[in-house]
Amino acid sequence: MFYEVKKKHVIGVGSSDPSLNHSVLLAKHAEEFALKDINRYISKTSEKNLKNIRVIIWKENRFGIIRETDCCAWCKKSILRSKLDRSQIITPEIDSQGYWKGTFKSSINEKSKIPLKRQ
């Protein structure tokens, strides 16, 4: 999901697109879709200022329980290349019982992991 802070509205919602053979290398990550949608939004509105946009990412299991998540190394690289700040890619903070604390944190870590490789 990506959100326009100044206008206080959700611009777009999406999810990752796992490939049929479940290979992480072939799957599209949610961050990639968000960057594509942000570029489309900027071209439509001629908005040059990206500082008001927040991308919120999370993981959800089949029971609907939400977990916080971090960007992988590939997404981190493409996000930073697109001139978005680290504080604009956020994930909800979840406590040990699985409840949202009401706050967000940056989902970009210094030591982000590279997705698993094919064997």
C-alpha positions in Angstrom: 0.0 0.0 0.0 1.3 3.5 -0.6 -0.1 6.6 1.0 -0.1 10.3 0.3 0.6 12.0 3.7 -0.2 15.5 2.8 -3.6 14.7 1.2 -4.2 11.9 3.7 -5.4 9.3 1.2 -4.4 5.8 0.0 -3.1 6.0 -3.5 -2.7 2.3 -4.2 -2.9 -1.1 -2.7 -1.3 -4.3 -4.0 0.5 -7.4 -3.1 3.4 -9.5 -4.2 3.0 -11.8 -7.1 4.5 -15.3 -6.4 5.4 -17.3 -9.5 3.8 -20.6 -10.2 6.9 -22.6 -9.3 7.4 -20.5 -6.1 10.9 -19.4 -7.0 11.8 -16.2 -5.1 13.9 -15.2 -8.0 11.0 -15.1 -10.4 8.5 -13.6 -8.0 7.6 -9.9 -8.1 7.9 -8.2 -4.8 5.3 -5.8 -3.4 8.0 -3.0 -3.3 8.5 -3.4 -7.1 4.8 -2.9 -7.7 4.7 0.1 -5.4 7.6 1.8 -7.2 5.9 1.2 -10.6 2.6 2.6 -9.2 4.4 5.6 -7.7 6.0 6.4 -11.0 2.5 6.2 -12.7 1.0 8.4 -10.0 3.8 11.0 -10.4 3.3 11.1 -14.2 -0.5 11.5 -13.9 -0.4 14.2 -11.2 2.9 15.9 -12.3 3.8 15.7 -8.6 7.6 16.1 -8.3 7.8 15.9 -4.5 8.2 12.3 -3.2 8.6 13.3 0.4 4.9 13.0 1.2 4.6 9.4 -0.1 4.9 6.4 2.3 5.0 2.8 1.2 3.7 0.4 3.9 4.6 -3.2 3.6 3.7 -6.2 5.8 3.4 -10.0 5.6 0.1 -11.7 6.3 -0.5 -15.5 6.8 -3.5 -17.4 5.6 -5.3 -16.8 9.0 -5.0 -13.0 8.5 -2.3 -12.5 11.1 -0.1 -9.5 10.2 3.7 -9.6 10.7 6.2 -6.9 10.2 8.7 -7.4 7.4 12.0 -6.0 6.0 12.9 -5.3 2.4 15.3 -7.7 0.8 18.6 -6.4 -0.6 17.2 -6.2 -4.2 14.2 -4.1 -3.2 16.4 -1.9 -0.9 18.7 -1.1 -3.9 15.8 -0.2 -6.2 14.1 1.9 -3.6 17.2 3.9 -2.8 17.8 4.3 -6.5 14.4 5.8 -7.0 15.2 8.7 -4.6 12.8 7.6 -1.9 14.1 8.0 1.7 14.6 5.1 4.1 11.9 6.5 6.4 9.3 6.4 3.6 9.3 2.6 3.4 7.7 1.5 6.6 6.2 -1.6 8.3 3.8 -1.8 11.2 5.4 -2.7 14.6 3.8 -5.8 15.9 4.0 -7.0 19.6 4.7 -10.6 20.7 0.9 -11.4 20.8 0.5 -10.3 17.1 -1.2 -7.0 17.8 -0.2 -3.7 16.2 1.5 -1.3 18.6 0.1 1.7 16.7 3.5 2.8 15.3 5.5 2.2 12.2 9.3 1.6 11.7 11.5 1.7 8.7 11.6 -1.6 6.8 15.0 -1.0 5.3 17.8 -2.5 7.4 21.6 -2.0 6.9 22.0 -5.8 6.7 19.2 -6.7 4.3 19.2 -10.3 3.0 19.5 -11.4 -0.5 16.6 -13.6 -1.5 17.2 -17.4 -1.7 18.9 -18.6 -4.8 17.8 -21.5 -6.9 19.4 -24.9 -6.2 
